[in-house]
Amino acid sequence: MDKTVVFMIIGMAIVTYLPRMLPLVALNGKKMPPFLQVVLGNVPFAALGALIIPGILSVNENIWYGIVGAVVAFVVAYLGANVIVVVMSSIAVLTVFSLFM
């Protein structure tokens, strides 16, 4: 393996590790204000939305393909189904949808 590749892997490991380690060390034992706890509690949902929404809108040439799949997944998940059921129901509806489009 080339030395450049090894240094790139080490650099990426450091850049990935530092943002996770520093808050843990810096905030260890400190109590955060309730408002900040609420804001930070919503960060995973915001990040997940930022990752999923562009994929929904660009999954196929037909934008309705992604919208229909997302709506079905959201409805089935809202009803409390298991993740596997949510994915399988979205796949089933999109299979039927693709037959008519």
Secondary structure, DSSP 8 states (H G I E B T S, - for coil): --HHHHHHHHHHHHHHHHHHHHHHHHTTT----HHHHHHHHTHHHHHHHHHHHHHHHTSSSSHHHHHHHHHHHHHHHHTT--HHHHHHHHHHHHHHHHHH-
